Amino acid sequence: MFRDETGNGGGGGRGERNVLGEPLESCSTQPLTGFFRDGCCKTGPQDPGSHTVCALMSDEFLAFSKARGNDLSTPLPAYGFPGLKAGDRWCLCAPRWQEAFLCGAAPRVALRATHEGALAHCALGDLKIFAADLS
């Protein structure tokens, strides 16, 4: 069984595919991520933001996102959101990753946990440049 650096098991979205055309792996359960809060970067019609990129948070990206009006580092206990820190894995909106890429602030990406739906917003070649899980 796949284990990522946070100790999360693989076997993410059953029947879902990643950007490499393989079965989608889990992104993170600590913190619990995904639009459906199941640890996977799955998407569907109820997810207009396309939370499909499994990104590895960095201080640079967290500052970039905060400056763009989406503070991901401050905890919001009322919503069960612990706040993110560098090193956390999080299902990021694909358009936000693309914006960060164009601005030189894109975080690294776990391609095996990034849903194929991200390709509607991001080029595979660009995602591969930032891949954290390819040898």
VMD Tcl script that builds the backbone (N, CA, C; Angstrom):
set m [mol new atoms 405]
animate dup $m
set s [atomselect $m all]
$s set {name element resname resid chain x y z} {
  {N N MET 1 A 0.835 -1.185 0.000}
  {CA C MET 1 A 0.000 0.000 0.000}
  {C C MET 1 A 0.876 1.243 0.000}
  {N N PHE 2 A 0.522 2.235 -0.767}
  {CA C PHE 2 A 1.221 3.516 -0.830}
  {C C PHE 2 A 1.121 4.238 0.497}
  {N N ARG 3 A 2.204 4.826 0.922}
  {CA C ARG 3 A 2.197 5.699 2.102}
  {C C ARG 3 A 2.928 6.971 1.721}
  {N N ASP 4 A 2.268 8.096 1.929}
  {CA C ASP 4 A 2.948 9.354 1.646}
  {C C ASP 4 A 3.746 9.787 2.863}
  {N N GLU 5 A 4.429 10.920 2.743}
  {CA C GLU 5 A 5.295 11.342 3.841}
  {C C GLU 5 A 4.539 11.735 5.094}
  {N N THR 6 A 3.218 11.907 5.014}
  {CA C THR 6 A 2.443 12.213 6.200}
  {C C THR 6 A 1.855 10.954 6.824}
  {N N GLY 7 A 2.156 9.780 6.223}
  {CA C GLY 7 A 1.649 8.533 6.764}
  {C C GLY 7 A 0.268 8.184 6.253}
  {N N ASN 8 A -0.224 8.946 5.278}
  {CA C ASN 8 A -1.545 8.674 4.742}
  {C C ASN 8 A -1.487 7.496 3.790}
  {N N GLY 9 A -2.483 6.663 3.837}
  {CA C GLY 9 A -2.561 5.549 2.911}
  {C C GLY 9 A -2.993 6.010 1.541}
  {N N GLY 10 A -2.726 5.208 0.544}
  {CA C GLY 10 A -3.169 5.510 -0.811}
  {C C GLY 10 A -4.621 5.118 -0.960}
  {N N GLY 11 A -4.980 4.658 -2.142}
  {CA C GLY 11 A -6.349 4.220 -2.350}
  {C C GLY 11 A -7.344 5.336 -2.202}
  {N N GLY 12 A -7.056 6.464 -2.776}
  {CA C GLY 12 A -7.889 7.653 -2.652}
  {C C GLY 12 A -9.273 7.494 -3.221}
  {N N GLY 13 A -9.543 8.185 -4.304}
  {CA C GLY 13 A -10.868 8.188 -4.888}
  {C C GLY 13 A -11.114 6.942 -5.716}
  {N N ARG 14 A -11.997 6.115 -5.279}
  {CA C ARG 14 A -12.293 4.869 -5.999}
  {C C ARG 14 A -12.832 5.193 -7.384}
  {N N GLY 15 A -12.155 4.671 -8.416}
  {CA C GLY 15 A -12.561 4.904 -9.789}
  {C C GLY 15 A -12.098 6.232 -10.360}
  {N N GLU 16 A -11.566 7.104 -9.522}
  {CA C GLU 16 A -11.080 8.407 -9.977}
  {C C GLU 16 A -9.663 8.240 -10.520}
  {N N ARG 17 A -9.281 9.106 -11.459}
  {CA C ARG 17 A -7.956 9.032 -12.086}
  {C C ARG 17 A -7.164 10.300 -11.767}
  {N N ASN 18 A -5.839 10.134 -11.710}
  {CA C ASN 18 A -4.969 11.292 -11.512}
  {C C ASN 18 A -4.510 11.840 -12.867}
  {N N VAL 19 A -3.693 12.862 -12.847}
  {CA C VAL 19 A -3.226 13.510 -14.078}
  {C C VAL 19 A -2.323 12.607 -14.904}
  {N N LEU 20 A -1.839 11.530 -14.316}
  {CA C LEU 20 A -0.992 10.579 -15.039}
  {C C LEU 20 A -1.817 9.434 -15.622}
  {N N GLY 21 A -3.140 9.474 -15.425}
  {CA C GLY 21 A -4.025 8.431 -15.933}
  {C C GLY 21 A -4.086 7.202 -15.050}
  {N N GLU 22 A -3.537 7.288 -13.851}
  {CA C GLU 22 A -3.513 6.181 -12.893}
  {C C GLU 22 A -4.608 6.388 -11.847}
  {N N PRO 23 A -4.865 5.386 -11.005}
  {CA C PRO 23 A -5.833 5.582 -9.920}
  {C C PRO 23 A -5.389 6.734 -9.009}
  {N N LEU 24 A -6.341 7.553 -8.621}
  {CA C LEU 24 A -6.070 8.703 -7.761}
  {C C LEU 24 A -5.676 8.242 -6.367}
  {N N GLU 25 A -4.580 8.776 -5.853}
  {CA C GLU 25 A -4.136 8.459 -4.493}
  {C C GLU 25 A -4.621 9.534 -3.536}
  {N N SER 26 A -4.625 9.198 -2.267}
  {CA C SER 26 A -5.014 10.128 -1.216}
  {C C SER 26 A -4.017 11.281 -1.142}
  {N N CYS 27 A -4.519 12.467 -0.855}
  {CA C CYS 27 A -3.641 13.637 -0.702}
  {C C CYS 27 A -3.246 13.797 0.771}
  {N N SER 28 A -4.237 13.914 1.661}
  {CA C SER 28 A -3.916 14.083 3.084}
  {C C SER 28 A -5.146 13.855 3.953}
  {N N THR 29 A -4.919 13.210 5.074}
  {CA C THR 29 A -5.958 13.095 6.094}
  {C C THR 29 A -5.554 13.869 7.351}
  {N N GLN 30 A -4.309 14.354 7.377}
  {CA C GLN 30 A -3.807 15.159 8.501}
  {C C GLN 30 A -2.969 16.293 7.952}
  {N N PRO 31 A -3.568 17.439 7.646}
  {CA C PRO 31 A -4.969 17.794 7.860}
  {C C PRO 31 A -5.875 17.150 6.817}
  {N N LEU 32 A -7.124 16.960 7.205}
  {CA C LEU 32 A -8.104 16.363 6.302}
  {C C LEU 32 A -8.439 17.353 5.197}
  {N N THR 33 A -8.239 16.936 3.964}
  {CA C THR 33 A -8.415 17.835 2.830}
  {C C THR 33 A -9.415 17.281 1.831}
  {N N GLY 34 A -9.597 18.004 0.764}
  {CA C GLY 34 A -10.503 17.625 -0.310}
  {C C GLY 34 A -11.825 18.362 -0.196}
  {N N PHE 35 A -12.408 18.672 -1.332}
  {CA C PHE 35 A -13.703 19.348 -1.333}
  {C C PHE 35 A -14.724 18.553 -0.530}
  {N N PHE 36 A -14.626 17.218 -0.612}
  {CA C PHE 36 A -15.560 16.345 0.101}
  {C C PHE 36 A -15.025 15.944 1.480}
  {N N ARG 37 A -13.897 16.512 1.879}
  {CA C ARG 37 A -13.224 16.226 3.154}
  {C C ARG 37 A -13.087 14.721 3.383}
  {N N ASP 38 A -12.533 14.064 2.352}
  {CA C ASP 38 A -12.292 12.629 2.440}
  {C C ASP 38 A -10.819 12.304 2.200}
  {N N GLY 39 A -9.987 13.343 2.141}
  {CA C GLY 39 A -8.561 13.143 1.947}
  {C C GLY 39 A -8.127 13.122 0.492}
  {N N CYS 40 A -9.085 13.154 -0.429}
  {CA C CYS 40 A -8.781 13.053 -1.864}
  {C C CYS 40 A -9.146 14.342 -2.598}
  {N N CYS 41 A -8.431 14.604 -3.669}
  {CA C CYS 41 A -8.671 15.803 -4.478}
  {C C CYS 41 A -9.683 15.510 -5.587}
  {N N LYS 42 A -10.766 14.842 -5.215}
  {CA C LYS 42 A -11.844 14.550 -6.161}
  {C C LYS 42 A -12.632 15.825 -6.423}
  {N N THR 43 A -13.404 15.812 -7.505}
  {CA C THR 43 A -14.225 16.960 -7.846}
  {C C THR 43 A -15.557 16.472 -8.395}
  {N N GLY 44 A -16.441 17.379 -8.600}
  {CA C GLY 44 A -17.751 17.083 -9.160}
  {C C GLY 44 A -18.480 18.388 -9.394}
  {N N PRO 45 A -19.710 18.319 -9.858}
  {CA C PRO 45 A -20.466 19.536 -10.175}
  {C C PRO 45 A -20.643 20.471 -8.978}
  {N N GLN 46 A -20.639 19.902 -7.765}
  {CA C GLN 46 A -20.797 20.730 -6.575}
  {C C GLN 46 A -19.514 21.471 -6.178}
  {N N ASP 47 A -18.420 21.269 -6.906}
  {CA C ASP 47 A -17.114 21.879 -6.611}
  {C C ASP 47 A -16.740 22.872 -7.715}
  {N N PRO 48 A -17.298 24.076 -7.678}
  {CA C PRO 48 A -16.995 25.048 -8.737}
  {C C PRO 48 A -15.550 25.525 -8.731}
  {N N GLY 49 A -14.848 25.356 -7.604}
  {CA C GLY 49 A -13.460 25.794 -7.518}
  {C C GLY 49 A -12.460 24.797 -8.052}
  {N N SER 50 A -12.884 23.587 -8.369}
  {CA C SER 50 A -12.006 22.528 -8.860}
  {C C SER 50 A -10.835 22.288 -7.914}
  {N N HIS 51 A -11.132 21.806 -6.699}
  {CA C HIS 51 A -10.128 21.502 -5.671}
  {C C HIS 51 A -9.411 20.206 -6.032}
  {N N THR 52 A -8.596 20.243 -7.074}
  {CA C THR 52 A -8.064 19.028 -7.694}
  {C C THR 52 A -6.548 18.877 -7.639}
  {N N VAL 53 A -5.823 19.905 -7.224}
  {CA C VAL 53 A -4.357 19.839 -7.193}
  {C C VAL 53 A -3.896 19.522 -5.777}
  {N N CYS 54 A -3.216 18.397 -5.605}
  {CA C CYS 54 A -2.643 18.053 -4.304}
  {C C CYS 54 A -1.314 18.796 -4.181}
  {N N ALA 55 A -1.361 19.899 -3.451}
  {CA C ALA 55 A -0.201 20.787 -3.342}
  {C C ALA 55 A 0.477 20.643 -1.987}
  {N N LEU 56 A 1.796 20.773 -1.993}
  {CA C LEU 56 A 2.585 20.774 -0.770}
  {C C LEU 56 A 2.806 22.233 -0.392}
  {N N MET 57 A 2.205 22.620 0.712}
  {CA C MET 57 A 2.256 24.018 1.109}
  {C C MET 57 A 3.691 24.466 1.380}
  {N N SER 58 A 3.942 25.707 1.001}
  {CA C SER 58 A 5.224 26.352 1.289}
  {C C SER 58 A 4.909 27.713 1.901}
  {N N ASP 59 A 5.853 28.262 2.644}
  {CA C ASP 59 A 5.641 29.590 3.219}
  {C C ASP 59 A 5.376 30.612 2.116}
  {N N GLU 60 A 6.098 30.485 1.007}
  {CA C GLU 60 A 5.930 31.412 -0.106}
  {C C GLU 60 A 4.508 31.336 -0.676}
  {N N PHE 61 A 4.002 30.127 -0.892}
  {CA C PHE 61 A 2.659 30.007 -1.443}
  {C C PHE 61 A 1.607 30.477 -0.446}
  {N N LEU 62 A 1.755 30.133 0.832}
  {CA C LEU 62 A 0.778 30.564 1.836}
  {C C LEU 62 A 0.701 32.089 1.900}
  {N N ALA 63 A 1.839 32.769 1.790}
  {CA C ALA 63 A 1.839 34.237 1.764}
  {C C ALA 63 A 1.174 34.747 0.489}
  {N N PHE 64 A 1.453 34.103 -0.634}
  {CA C PHE 64 A 0.839 34.481 -1.911}
  {C C PHE 64 A -0.680 34.355 -1.820}
  {N N SER 65 A -1.161 33.217 -1.312}
  {CA C SER 65 A -2.596 32.985 -1.217}
  {C C SER 65 A -3.258 34.000 -0.282}
  {N N LYS 66 A -2.613 34.283 0.841}
  {CA C LYS 66 A -3.152 35.268 1.789}
  {C C LYS 66 A -3.249 36.637 1.134}
  {N N ALA 67 A -2.243 37.018 0.371}
  {CA C ALA 67 A -2.246 38.313 -0.319}
  {C C ALA 67 A -3.351 38.379 -1.371}
  {N N ARG 68 A -3.786 37.223 -1.859}
  {CA C ARG 68 A -4.866 37.149 -2.858}
  {C C ARG 68 A -6.238 37.008 -2.203}
  {N N GLY 69 A -6.278 37.089 -0.869}
  {CA C GLY 69 A -7.553 37.056 -0.160}
  {C C GLY 69 A -7.997 35.699 0.344}
  {N N ASN 70 A -7.131 34.685 0.256}
  {CA C ASN 70 A -7.473 33.360 0.758}
  {C C ASN 70 A -6.418 32.936 1.776}
  {N N ASP 71 A -6.661 33.289 3.035}
  {CA C ASP 71 A -5.722 32.991 4.116}
  {C C ASP 71 A -5.876 31.532 4.529}
  {N N LEU 72 A -4.929 30.712 4.118}
  {CA C LEU 72 A -4.961 29.285 4.428}
  {C C LEU 72 A -4.169 28.942 5.690}
  {N N SER 73 A -3.467 29.913 6.253}
  {CA C SER 73 A -2.606 29.608 7.400}
  {C C SER 73 A -3.257 29.897 8.755}
  {N N THR 74 A -4.318 30.663 8.784}
  {CA C THR 74 A -4.977 30.985 10.046}
  {C C THR 74 A -6.040 29.944 10.368}
  {N N PRO 75 A -5.962 29.326 11.549}
  {CA C PRO 75 A -6.979 28.337 11.930}
  {C C PRO 75 A -8.373 28.965 12.044}
  {N N LEU 76 A -9.374 28.194 11.661}
  {CA C LEU 76 A -10.778 28.582 11.822}
  {C C LEU 76 A -11.481 27.429 12.539}
  {N N PRO 77 A -11.341 27.369 13.874}
  {CA C PRO 77 A -11.883 26.242 14.644}
  {C C PRO 77 A -13.381 26.022 14.433}
  {N N ALA 78 A -14.135 27.072 14.213}
  {CA C ALA 78 A -15.585 26.941 14.023}
  {C C ALA 78 A -15.920 26.104 12.792}
  {N N TYR 79 A -14.995 26.056 11.848}
  {CA C TYR 79 A -15.190 25.271 10.625}
  {C C TYR 79 A -14.340 23.998 10.604}
  {N N GLY 80 A -13.676 23.707 11.721}
  {CA C GLY 80 A -12.829 22.530 11.784}
  {C C GLY 80 A -11.579 22.647 10.926}
  {N N PHE 81 A -11.171 23.888 10.639}
  {CA C PHE 81 A -9.991 24.125 9.793}
  {C C PHE 81 A -8.801 24.468 10.681}
  {N N PRO 82 A -7.751 23.633 10.658}
  {CA C PRO 82 A -6.625 23.829 11.573}
  {C C PRO 82 A -5.643 24.912 11.156}
  {N N GLY 83 A -5.774 25.418 9.941}
  {CA C GLY 83 A -4.752 26.320 9.406}
  {C C GLY 83 A -3.614 25.474 8.870}
  {N N LEU 84 A -3.044 25.905 7.764}
  {CA C LEU 84 A -1.984 25.130 7.116}
  {C C LEU 84 A -0.625 25.737 7.395}
  {N N LYS 85 A 0.388 24.888 7.318}
  {CA C LYS 85 A 1.775 25.323 7.480}
  {C C LYS 85 A 2.604 24.676 6.377}
  {N N ALA 86 A 3.774 25.188 6.180}
  {CA C ALA 86 A 4.670 24.621 5.168}
  {C C ALA 86 A 4.833 23.129 5.418}
  {N N GLY 87 A 4.749 22.352 4.342}
  {CA C GLY 87 A 4.875 20.902 4.421}
  {C C GLY 87 A 3.547 20.177 4.399}
  {N N ASP 88 A 2.455 20.857 4.772}
  {CA C ASP 88 A 1.135 20.224 4.717}
  {C C ASP 88 A 0.743 19.996 3.261}
  {N N ARG 89 A -0.019 18.941 3.038}
  {CA C ARG 89 A -0.577 18.663 1.713}
  {C C ARG 89 A -2.032 19.089 1.736}
  {N N TRP 90 A -2.485 19.727 0.641}
  {CA C TRP 90 A -3.823 20.294 0.614}
  {C C TRP 90 A -4.367 20.265 -0.802}
  {N N CYS 91 A -5.648 19.954 -0.944}
  {CA C CYS 91 A -6.301 19.980 -2.262}
  {C C CYS 91 A -6.606 21.430 -2.624}
  {N N LEU 92 A -5.793 21.938 -3.474}
  {CA C LEU 92 A -5.848 23.334 -3.882}
  {C C LEU 92 A -6.700 23.491 -5.133}
  {N N CYS 93 A -7.377 24.628 -5.242}
  {CA C CYS 93 A -8.133 24.924 -6.465}
  {C C CYS 93 A -7.149 25.029 -7.629}
  {N N ALA 94 A -7.446 24.297 -8.698}
  {CA C ALA 94 A -6.554 24.296 -9.862}
  {C C ALA 94 A -6.349 25.705 -10.441}
  {N N PRO 95 A -7.390 26.549 -10.544}
  {CA C PRO 95 A -7.144 27.898 -11.050}
  {C C PRO 95 A -6.196 28.704 -10.146}
  {N N ARG 96 A -6.243 28.471 -8.827}
  {CA C ARG 96 A -5.327 29.191 -7.919}
  {C C ARG 96 A -3.894 28.709 -8.123}
  {N N TRP 97 A -3.716 27.384 -8.331}
  {CA C TRP 97 A -2.368 26.875 -8.596}
  {C C TRP 97 A -1.844 27.504 -9.883}
  {N N GLN 98 A -2.676 27.572 -10.900}
  {CA C GLN 98 A -2.259 28.155 -12.177}
  {C C GLN 98 A -1.884 29.623 -12.004}
  {N N GLU 99 A -2.674 30.353 -11.236}
  {CA C GLU 99 A -2.371 31.759 -10.955}
  {C C GLU 99 A -1.013 31.875 -10.255}
  {N N ALA 100 A -0.796 31.037 -9.251}
  {CA C ALA 100 A 0.481 31.056 -8.530}
  {C C ALA 100 A 1.633 30.696 -9.473}
  {N N PHE 101 A 1.409 29.738 -10.357}
  {CA C PHE 101 A 2.427 29.345 -11.337}
  {C C PHE 101 A 2.808 30.547 -12.208}
  {N N LEU 102 A 1.821 31.252 -12.708}
  {CA C LEU 102 A 2.081 32.402 -13.575}
  {C C LEU 102 A 2.783 33.541 -12.832}
  {N N CYS 103 A 2.591 33.589 -11.507}
  {CA C CYS 103 A 3.211 34.635 -10.683}
  {C C CYS 103 A 4.521 34.187 -10.037}
  {N N GLY 104 A 4.962 32.976 -10.325}
  {CA C GLY 104 A 6.218 32.477 -9.769}
  {C C GLY 104 A 6.133 32.044 -8.319}
  {N N ALA 105 A 4.930 31.679 -7.851}
  {CA C ALA 105 A 4.763 31.283 -6.450}
  {C C ALA 105 A 4.098 29.915 -6.302}
  {N N ALA 106 A 4.125 29.096 -7.341}
  {CA C ALA 106 A 3.435 27.809 -7.299}
  {C C ALA 106 A 4.084 26.860 -6.298}
  {N N PRO 107 A 3.249 26.143 -5.535}
  {CA C PRO 107 A 3.789 25.121 -4.635}
  {C C PRO 107 A 4.072 23.832 -5.397}
  {N N ARG 108 A 4.858 22.960 -4.797}
  {CA C ARG 108 A 5.116 21.632 -5.370}
  {C C ARG 108 A 3.822 20.842 -5.383}
  {N N VAL 109 A 3.781 19.802 -6.200}
  {CA C VAL 109 A 2.554 19.051 -6.447}
  {C C VAL 109 A 2.804 17.549 -6.309}
  {N N ALA 110 A 1.851 16.861 -5.696}
  {CA C ALA 110 A 1.862 15.396 -5.675}
  {C C ALA 110 A 0.983 14.947 -6.843}
  {N N LEU 111 A 1.611 14.603 -7.963}
  {CA C LEU 111 A 0.862 14.281 -9.185}
  {C C LEU 111 A -0.037 13.067 -9.020}
  {N N ARG 112 A 0.413 12.080 -8.280}
  {CA C ARG 112 A -0.375 10.854 -8.125}
  {C C ARG 112 A -1.650 11.098 -7.307}
  {N N ALA 113 A -1.699 12.211 -6.593}
  {CA C ALA 113 A -2.877 12.579 -5.802}
  {C C ALA 113 A -3.608 13.781 -6.405}
  {N N THR 114 A -3.179 14.219 -7.590}
  {CA C THR 114 A -3.820 15.340 -8.274}
  {C C THR 114 A -4.805 14.798 -9.301}
  {N N HIS 115 A -6.053 15.178 -9.159}
  {CA C HIS 115 A -7.139 14.671 -10.005}
  {C C HIS 115 A -6.985 15.146 -11.447}
  {N N GLU 116 A -7.352 14.282 -12.382}
  {CA C GLU 116 A -7.260 14.620 -13.801}
  {C C GLU 116 A -8.056 15.875 -14.166}
  {N N GLY 117 A -9.035 16.237 -13.361}
  {CA C GLY 117 A -9.810 17.448 -13.603}
  {C C GLY 117 A -8.961 18.718 -13.559}
  {N N ALA 118 A -7.804 18.647 -12.916}
  {CA C ALA 118 A -6.909 19.809 -12.863}
  {C C ALA 118 A -6.430 20.205 -14.255}
  {N N LEU 119 A -6.424 19.251 -15.170}
  {CA C LEU 119 A -5.910 19.515 -16.521}
  {C C LEU 119 A -6.800 20.461 -17.315}
  {N N ALA 120 A -7.997 20.746 -16.816}
  {CA C ALA 120 A -8.855 21.754 -17.445}
  {C C ALA 120 A -8.325 23.159 -17.175}
  {N N HIS 121 A -7.435 23.289 -16.182}
  {CA C HIS 121 A -6.924 24.595 -15.776}
  {C C HIS 121 A -5.404 24.702 -15.848}
  {N N CYS 122 A -4.713 23.575 -15.789}
  {CA C CYS 122 A -3.253 23.547 -15.703}
  {C C CYS 122 A -2.699 22.585 -16.751}
  {N N ALA 123 A -1.574 22.941 -17.331}
  {CA C ALA 123 A -0.917 22.045 -18.284}
  {C C ALA 123 A -0.134 20.969 -17.525}
  {N N LEU 124 A -0.211 19.731 -18.008}
  {CA C LEU 124 A 0.510 18.635 -17.366}
  {C C LEU 124 A 2.009 18.937 -17.300}
  {N N GLY 125 A 2.567 19.498 -18.344}
  {CA C GLY 125 A 3.992 19.829 -18.341}
  {C C GLY 125 A 4.367 20.783 -17.224}
  {N N ASP 126 A 3.495 21.765 -16.950}
  {CA C ASP 126 A 3.760 22.716 -15.863}
  {C C ASP 126 A 3.668 22.016 -14.519}
  {N N LEU 127 A 2.657 21.170 -14.341}
  {CA C LEU 127 A 2.525 20.432 -13.090}
  {C C LEU 127 A 3.738 19.533 -12.863}
  {N N LYS 128 A 4.226 18.902 -13.932}
  {CA C LYS 128 A 5.387 18.009 -13.800}
  {C C LYS 128 A 6.643 18.749 -13.353}
  {N N ILE 129 A 6.796 19.998 -13.767}
  {CA C ILE 129 A 7.945 20.802 -13.339}
  {C C ILE 129 A 7.982 20.905 -11.825}
  {N N PHE 130 A 6.787 20.921 -11.194}
  {CA C PHE 130 A 6.677 21.105 -9.747}
  {C C PHE 130 A 6.386 19.790 -9.028}
  {N N ALA 131 A 6.521 18.680 -9.732}
  {CA C ALA 131 A 6.195 17.375 -9.146}
  {C C ALA 131 A 7.102 17.033 -7.968}
  {N N ALA 132 A 6.479 16.601 -6.897}
  {CA C ALA 132 A 7.222 16.174 -5.712}
  {C C ALA 132 A 7.304 14.658 -5.642}
  {N N ASP 133 A 6.576 13.969 -6.521}
  {CA C ASP 133 A 6.500 12.522 -6.403}
  {C C ASP 133 A 6.922 11.777 -7.656}
  {N N LEU 134 A 7.696 12.410 -8.508}
  {CA C LEU 134 A 8.268 11.712 -9.669}
  {C C LEU 134 A 9.769 11.586 -9.452}
  {N N SER 135 A 10.326 10.444 -9.848}
  {CA C SER 135 A 11.763 10.263 -9.654}
  {C C SER 135 A 12.534 10.729 -10.865}
}
mol reanalyze $m
mol bondsrecalc $m
mol representation Tube
mol addrep $m
